[in-house]
Amino acid sequence: MALADYKTALVTGASSGIGAAVVTALRARGISVFATARRIERLEALAAETGCTPLALDLRDTDALYDTLGGLDVDILVNNAGLGRGFEALFEASREDIETTLSTNVIAAAHVLRAVVPGMVARKCGHIVNLGSIAGLYPIKSSIYGASKGAIHLLSQNLRIELQGSGVRMTEICPGRVETEFFQVAVGEEAAKKAYSGFEIMVPEDVSDAILYALDTPWRVNIGTIEMTPNEQFTGGVTIVPVARD
Ligand SMILES: NC(=O)c1ccc[n+]([C@@H]2O[C@H](COP(=O)([O-])OP(=O)(O)OC[C@H]3O[C@@H](n4cnc5c(N)ncnc54)[C@H](OP(=O)(O)O)[C@@H]3O)[C@@H](O)[C@H]2O)c1
């Protein structure tokens, strides 16, 4: 199954950033796309530009999620919606930050898969793309967000095994820093400016290009994990910080 064999897609988190770039790229390849997020005015603007079908939905409303997505027959699922509240330290996060991040990034992502994947399995045709992060692969000083994306990493790896013999392909994309609204939502406007300055970071189209590459490989290939960072961003290493004790 190369991209030319797929006809329909669902992209979550389509109102900005990576999701909007994926919708645009898929529409340019002639795929019919259902684009979902909470901000309907953004989706309508994207629909006017690309011809996608907007679906307003708060993914944390599980009943609405199944009502809206349960009946969709799609060949491609880009399970992309996510955020990073309480990004900087667990012990400084509010109770709400913890709930919001885990319920959006993990619980809602799992329900989206449960709503959509049975149809793919029944039709023996499908390609799932989960948005992980380098934060799910390495410690980057972000416990809650890292935990959510670490969960997506192992969810993706296990799902690939569960899908054996189904014909449904499974790809996880683990980006480093990308210029989207992610950091505004995570840490606010001012702190976000710092996150996006000082080095050349990736743009959403870099990630959508990687997703299109994975979707476009021939049926005999499954691209399991793509890890991509800005050229000037690095992961790993050991830090020593002595603590001044009384
Ligand atoms: N930017 C980065 O540096 C980076 C790096 C690695 C991984 N990622 C991952 O990439 C994915 C896309 O993020 P982005 O960078 O493109 O950020 P973004 O521009 O903030 O986009 C996030 C999207 O998620 C949607 N969303 C959030 N909560 C939702 C909810 N409860 N219901 C429905 N939709 C919801 C937002 O739409 P509404 O607000 O309109 O609902 C928005 O469309 C996320 O999973 C993120 O963790 C980002």
The ligand as a Gaussian input file, in Angstrom:
#p B3LYP/6-31G(d) Opt

LIG

0 1
 N        6.178000      21.127000      18.579000
 C        7.080000      20.289000      19.044000
 O        8.233000      20.681000      19.333000
 C        6.748000      18.818000      19.184000
 C        7.801000      17.923000      19.358000
 C        7.531000      16.578000      19.496000
 C        6.217000      16.112000      19.449000
 N        5.204000      17.010000      19.278000
 C        3.835000      16.470000      19.261000
 O        3.232000      16.794000      18.024000
 C        1.815000      16.800000      18.165000
 C        1.253000      18.069000      17.520000
 O        1.675000      19.193000      18.264000
 P        2.089000      20.589000      17.606000
 O        3.520000      20.785000      17.892000
 O        1.593000      20.661000      16.229000
 O        1.298000      21.577000      18.617000
 P        0.066000      22.574000      18.388000
 O        0.353000      23.503000      17.278000
 O       -0.196000      23.150000      19.749000
 O       -1.127000      21.596000      17.950000
 C       -1.761000      20.750000      18.886000
 C       -3.093000      20.292000      18.323000
 O       -3.728000      19.405000      19.270000
 C       -5.102000      19.791000      19.380000
 N       -5.661000      19.427000      20.693000
 C       -5.112000      19.645000      21.911000
 N       -5.964000      19.227000      22.865000
 C       -7.079000      18.744000      22.241000
 C       -8.309000      18.189000      22.675000
 N       -8.625000      18.055000      23.992000
 N       -9.201000      17.797000      21.754000
 C       -8.935000      17.937000      20.430000
 N       -7.780000      18.448000      19.937000
 C       -6.878000      18.854000      20.843000
 C       -5.081000      21.323000      19.176000
 O       -6.339000      21.766000      18.692000
 P       -7.413000      22.642000      19.502000
 O       -6.666000      23.451000      20.523000
 O       -8.066000      23.465000      18.437000
 O       -8.318000      21.631000      20.094000
 C       -4.038000      21.450000      18.065000
 O       -4.637000      21.278000      16.806000
 C        1.533000      16.690000      19.673000
 O        1.183000      15.365000      19.976000
 C        2.866000      17.050000      20.302000
 O        3.026000      16.470000      21.562000
 C        5.426000      18.353000      19.150000

